[in-house]
Amino acid sequence: MIRQIKEAIAEENRKEIIERLKKGREERVRKGSMAGGNIPYGYMRQGKEIKINQQEAEVVKEIFPLSELGRNCGEIAACLEKHGYNRRNGKAWTQRQVCATLSRENLYRNGIIKYGEVIGENKALIVIQALSVSL
């Protein structure tokens, strides 16, 4: 019986920890920081801050125009490989990584960070600048 009580208390503590971690991540996103975990391609950690990695950002800037031309993720990956671009880990781009990059369009174009239902904004994270139209 004592073991069951200890297990119940441990389970409650576990739930509380998970909830505190979730709230902390949500608060970071509201303030315009990444929630945590792996950094998206095109960015790097510099101390506690997230900065744009210029070399990776150049690859991101190649991916979106190819997508706008109607190329699918597999074709874009093949094009990146043809031009000698590799991922952060040195491996070739795959369809899956290209699709993951394209799915973060709001981050790259607008600096919008999302974690669950919470949305934050950080203009310093914009990689792809909007083209200005002059009349």
Stockholm file with secondary structure:
# STOCKHOLM 1.0

chainA/1-135         MIRQIKEAIAEENRKEIIERLKKGREERVRKGSMAGGNIPYGYMRQGKEIKINQQEAEVVKEIFPLSELGRNCGEIAACLEKHGYNRRNGKAWTQRQVCATLSRENLYRNGIIKYGEVIGENKALIVIQALSVSL
#=GR chainA/1-135 SS CHHHHHHHHHHHHHHHHHHHHHHHHHHHHHTTSCCSSSCCTTEEEETTEEEECHHHHHHHHHHHHHHHTTCCHHHHHHHHHHTTCBCTTSCBCCHHHHHHHHTTHHHHHHCEEEETTEEEECGGGCCSCCCCCCC
#=GC SS_cons         CHHHHHHHHHHHHHHHHHHHHHHHHHHHHHTTSCCSSSCCTTEEEETTEEEECHHHHHHHHHHHHHHHTTCCHHHHHHHHHHTTCBCTTSCBCCHHHHHHHHTTHHHHHHCEEEETTEEEECGGGCCSCCCCCCC
//
